[in-house]
Amino acid sequence: MRLNPQLWIGATLTAVFLLAALVSFAWTPHDVTALNIADRLKPMGPTYLLGTDHFGRDILSMLMVGARTSIAVALVAVGIGIGLGVPLGLLAAANRGSLLDEIVMRGNDLIFAFPSLVIAILITAVFGPSAVNAILAIGIFNIPVFARVARGGALSLWTLDYILAARVAGKGRLRISLEHILPNITNLLIVQGTIQFSLGILAEAGLSYVGLGAQPPTPSWGRMLAEAQTMIYTNPALAILPGLAIVAMVLGLNLMGDGLRDLLDPRVRRARA
């Protein structure tokens, strides 16, 4: 780990935003729901460290709460993908070539045919725009991703000698999947989870930008960008700051994912030795 600087850089960037999100539950410099027109478009200063927007809201406070919104949406969406996709992938791998395997994989292909934005539009048309519906849209799209990763990793293990020995010992497919297959593909799932977490941050920002994510008065990085686009020339900081937050968060998660892959995958370590 000492020889893997990208892991430390990624973990540090991610930790900064996680800490800001956690702190925002208890404290923010200013109330993000309070409108103070008299202080609108204030520059950076001691009272407002990053200035204010066109409604007089503190940008730093909105970025902190926006981090909480984005992280919560992405985290729950990844949890949905892992909770449903991994069992489906293990089930398909344990029954390779069967009708069940075909149903699972063709169902994954069907979901892949619809991007998360299209799924969000369909869900929003029925239930209305909200953070919960954004979570459902991103989570549904994550299911086939984790199903494919779990199935691919499991298939490479089912032909190994220790799995054959477990089958000879009388263990069933379900028990083998849980006791032998799942622990040995955990590294793949951790790395993929980190990548999907970063993609979830981007997806949440995109959905909020078009009005399908978290709704006012809850701050969101994507909606901050949408509200700032009409003042990009008069006050560019309103768009630059949430944009930088999204870039830094996604960059940190991607660097951490690459670092974890190098750390957890022995084949990568041997190749770089």
N, C-alpha and C positions, 0 to 999 in steps of 0.2 A: 504493500500500500504506500510506503514511503517513496517508491519509484514511480508512482502513478499520479502525476500532478493534476491531470484532467479530472480524476475522481475527486480530489480535494477541492478544486476550483468549482466543479459542479455542485458538490455537497455544500460548499460555503454559500454559493448563490441561492440554492434552494432553501437552506436554513434561514437566510436573511428574510425571505418572503414568508416562510412558515412562521417565523418569530413575529413578523409584523402582523400576520393574520391572527395569531393567537393573542397578541397584545390588544388588537382592535376589539376583542370581545369585552375587555375590561376598561380600555381607555383609548381615546383618540384626542389629538390636539383640540379639535373643535367638533361640534355636532354636525354630522354629515347631512342631516335632514333639515337643518335650520337655513333659511334663506335670508341673506343680509345684502340687499341690493345696494346699500350705501358703500359696501366694501367690494363691489364687483370688479373683476379684472385687476385686482391688486397685484403688484409685482412681488417678487421674492423679498422677504424681509423678516425681522425678528418676530413679528406677530403671526404672519403666515409664511412659513419657511419656504414653501414652493408656490406661493401666491394663491389666488382665488379664481374661480371660474366666473362665467357671466351671470350666475345667480348669487355670487358672494360666498360660495361654499369653499371650504379649505381643501385644496387639491391633495395635500399630504394625507389628510384624514380619509378622503375618498379613495386614494390609492391603497391605503391600509385595509379599508373595508372591502374594496374591490378585490384585493388579494384573497381575502377570506371567501368571497363569493366564488371566484374562479377555482380556488383550490378545493372547496367543498364540492362543487359541481363535478370537477374532473375526478376527484377521489371516489365519490360515490359511483360515478359512471364506470370507472375502472373496476370497482368492487362488483358491480353488476356483471361486467364482462368476465371477470375471474370466476365469480360464483356460479355462473351458468355455462360459460364457454369451456372451462377446464373439465368439468364432469362430462360434457358432451364429447369433448375430444378424447378423453380417456375411454369412454364407452365405445366410440367409433373405432379406436385403435384395438381395443380388446375383441372387437367383432369385425376385424378387417375382412373386406370382401362380401360381407353379408348385406341383407336388405337394410338393416339398421344403419350400417356405415354409409350406405348410399343416401338414405334419407337425411342423415345429419349433414353430410357434406353438400348435398344439393340444396338443403335449406340455408347453409352458410353462403353458397353462391348466390342465392336469391337475395339475401340481406346485403351482400356486397354490391349488388346491382343498384342499390339506392344509397347515395351518400348521406351522411348524418344530417346535412342541411335539408335534404328532401324529406327524410324521415321526420325531422323537426317540423317542417311545414305541414305534413300530414297530421301529426299529433296536435299541432297548434290549431289546425282547422276544426278539429273535433273538441278539444279541451281548452283552447285558448293559450296565449303565450305566458310562460312562467319559467322559473328556474327548475321546477320539478319536471316539466315537460322537456326542458333542455337536457336534464339528466337522463330521462328515458331515451331520448333520441341518441345521445352519445353512447349510453350504455348498451342499447340494442346493437349499435354498430360495432361495439367492442366484443360482443359475444362470438362472432365467427373468427375474429382475430385470435382470441385465446384458444378457441376450439382447434384451429389449424395448428397453432404452436404446440398445444398439448398433444394432438394426434401425431404430428410429425416427430416430436421427441419420444413419444411412447412407442411408435413403430420401430424406431431404431434400437429399442431396448428389448422388445418382445422376442427377438431371435438370439439373445445372449444366453450364455450357459447357465448363469445363476437364475434366470427366469425359467429355463427348462427344468432346472433342479427343483424350483419351487412348485412347478406343475406336477413333476413326478412325486413330490412329497404330498400331493393331494390338495394343494391350495387352489381355490377357484379363481376365476378371472377378476372378480371384484376385489378379493383380498389381495391378489397380486398387484392390481392397479393401485390400491391404497398403500400397501406396505413396501412395495419395491419400485414401482414405476413413478409414482408421484414424488417421492423424496429425491429421485435422481433427475427430474426435470424441473425442480424448483428454481435452479439457477436460470434456466431459460425463461420461466414465468416472471421472475424478478426483473430481469432485463427488459422483457417485453412490457411488463407493467410500468416501468419507468418511462419507456418510449410512449406508451399509450397515455400516460399521465400528461406528458408534454403536449401530445396531440389533443388531449381533452381541454387543456388550457386554451389552445388555439381555437378549437371548435366552440367553446363557450364564448370566447371573445367575438368570434364571427357571428354566432347566433344572437348575442346581445347587440351587436352592431346593426343588425337588420331588424331588431325589435322582437326577437323570438326568445330571448333569454330572460334574465332577472329583470323585473319590472320596477319602475320608480316607486318609492324613493330609495330602494336598495342600490347602492353604487355598483357599477361593473366597469371593468376596463374597456370592454367593447363599446358600451354605451357612451363612456367618456369620449372615446374616439369619434363616435357618431355625432355627439353634440358639439365637438370642437371643429368639425370639418368646415363649418361656415365661417370660422374665425381663424383659419389657418394662417392668414396673412397679418391680421391685427394682433393676435396673441398665439404664436406657434407653440408655446410651451404647453398649452392645453391639449394638443395632440401629441407632442413629442414625449411628454412624461409618461402617459399611459402606454404609448407605443414602446418606449424603452423598458417599461416594466414587463410587458409581454415578452419582448425579445430576451431580456435577462432571465426571466423565469424559464422560458422554453430552452434557452441555451444551457442554463444550469442543469436542467433535467436531462438533456441530451448528453452533456458531458458526463454526468453522473452515470447514465445508462451505459455509455461506452466504457467508463472506468470499471463499473461492476461486471461488465462482460469480460474484460481483461482479467479481472480478479477472480471471477467464479469459473471461467471456462479454462480447464487445464490445457486444451489444445492451443488456445491463443497464447498462453504463457510459454508453452514449449516452442511455439513458432517464433516468439520474440526473444527467447533465451539465447 
